Structures are given as structure tokens and as C-alpha cells.
């Protein structure tokens, strides 16, 4: 059995908050890993002209420069999403989409907010009547049914594989798979019915979901549709560990040190709530990076936890 690689600080998200956290944690001589694809940051495709001391630039330039800075200070960067996050012997065990596990002394959640709506007819009307945004939350409701999962990333792929243990048949509808090769191989070898280069036109049904209508006219008779766009939802991952969310279950609550309600887990950037500004993300990332590095170092000096 391969030895699990250990890091002091693992950061989920490669936007301004995550990269600033990586820069400061790495400068504190912590072993840092940043997870996520740069093009998935919400700022990547935008123009920036209201960030102090920079007259005008692109989000892509900011992200690329931040990744270079983080790497220069010793942080590792991996273009992978996270499938699960759990506690283990006083540390955190993280399963990556490649199938490998890593261990972290502290975790910083900086993946931004989930913009996971399809915006098609029937989506809003049938929410809770066959439309879901969380496979792990609602999988039990669809035992023996036919279902579809919609999305291009790791959340959709892993969700479709999970549903094989519950549903009679599982469809995965995506424009283009953007996942790790090992996850892609597992998916293609499975019983999941893959509809690549496809888009959803409508979720049809009267009182509950009856079928999924695709842009090419194809109709998939299903009783459940799971909309899983992008990476594994950070709120979902955090919620399983008991991280406290706001009243609307959208954002992670933190204190001034960017600590969450779970020791060793920090959050920064859009995931902590508005305003959606680079300045806020960078400031919070700075604090989270420093605090997480300090916490991990203290944990390294403490006696090993039992269990």
C-alpha cells in the first residue's frame, strides 16, 4: 500500500484567495499544496480594473502570476479536484479525482461560490420533485429509478458513478468531460451511459420529472436529474465535516482569523459571502494562509493523535 503524502496546508481553489493563501503559507515554510484548475476560477475570464495599485489587467494574468508566485515560494500546484474530505487521526484525509489520497494538517477552502444552475425550463419548477443539486444528499430517493447527471467536471463524473449503486440506469450528459484521466477511464469502463457533446434543453414533467430533453432532440426517460456543474461543491464537502454555514446554507461562516467552526479548516474568498471582489479574496487569503500555516506547525509539534 502506497504511503499517503502529507502536507501542512492543502488549499482547495486556485483563485485569488487560494493563491494568496498559498503564497503566505509557503513563505512561512509550510508544505503547501494547491488544488484546482486555473481556468475554473470565476475571475479567469474577466477584466479587472478596480483592484488597488493595478490600473487594468485580466483575470487570467492575475491567476497565472499568482500561480508563479506561489510556486516560487515552494507551494505545489495540482490541476485536480477533490472528491472527499474527512478527518483522520487529528489530520484531514483528502481523496483526489485521480484516486489518490493525501493528508493535511490544515485545509483552506477557497473555491468560490457554486454557480450551478442550468437555467432551462423545468429546472426551477421541478426542484425537489426530481431535480437535485446533490447526489450524496438525495441518492437514496432514487433507488431502482432511471436518473441523469448533468455536468462536465469531477462532481458529475463521481456523482454518476455513485448513482450506479442506487439507480436502475444512469445517464451522464456533458458538453466535454474535464476530469482527471484515471477518473475518465473509470467512468468509461462503467455502466454509466455517456452523452458527450450534449446540452440540456428542458427538464420535462408535470408534477415530477419525467424526462430530460437534449438540444439534439433526444429524450431520456428519467425520474431524477442531478445537476452537478464544476468541481465537487465545497459547501457539500465542508458540511459533511460539520462546518457551520450561514442561514441560507450558501456560505461558510468564519471569524476574523478565517477559522471555521471546525479546528484546522479555514475559508477565504467568495465562499465566505459577498462582496465578490478580488480585494476581499486576497485579504482573506492572506489571513487564512498565515493562520493555517501557524496551526499546522503547532499540530506538528503536538503528540500524535490516537485513532
Buried (B, 14 or more C-beta within 10 A) or exposed (E): EEEEEBBBBBBBBBBBBBBBBBBBBBBBEBBBBBBBBBEBBBBBEEEBEEBEEEEEEBBBEBBBEBBEBBBEBBBBBBBBBBBBBEBBEBBBBBBBBBEBBBBBBBBBBBBBBBEBEBEBBBBEEBEEBBBBBBBBEBBEEBEEBBBBBBBBBBBBBBBBBBBBEBBBBBBBBBBEBBBBEEBBEBBEEBEBBBBEEBBBBBBBBEEEBBBBBBBEEEEBEBBBBBBBBBBBBBBBBBBEBEBEBEEEEEBBBBEEEBBBBBEBBBBBBBBBBEEEBBEBBBBBBBBBBBBBBBBBBEBEEEEEEEE
